[in-house]
Amino acid sequence: MTQATKQSAAVNGANALGALVQSLLSVRSQVNEFVSKYNDENWSAVWNALPTAPANADGSLGTADGTPNNAHPIDTRIISGLTFPVAANDLINAVAAIEALQNYFTGGAVGALNRNAVLDLFQQG
């Protein structure tokens, strides 16, 4: 690789890094705003109280639970507006991942947990 090619690649890398950092600045702002609202409005308590139903093997919802079960998906047949099936436990675990990211940004302690599995639950499509 010639010196000019190395320099060009390094400049491209610097530009890519700048764009990535700009994305992280946006994510940091979104994380801070979300965590603030989550805590102020006590969403975990609301999520835990929403009606639920077990998921069938085919992904459809079964018979509604008599009382909310935070390990079962929130019943979208009753709660309109939720765009994907998810359990309150999964939502709360995702918030923990977001809070860990917030701690990382601010230099706080971040436990050594694999948060990939939590994030993967939210893949659409």
Summary of the structure (lengths in Angstrom):
residues: 125
radius of gyration: 20.2
end to end distance: 41.3
largest distance: 70.1
contacts: 287
relative contact order: 0.11
helix: 56%
strand: 5%
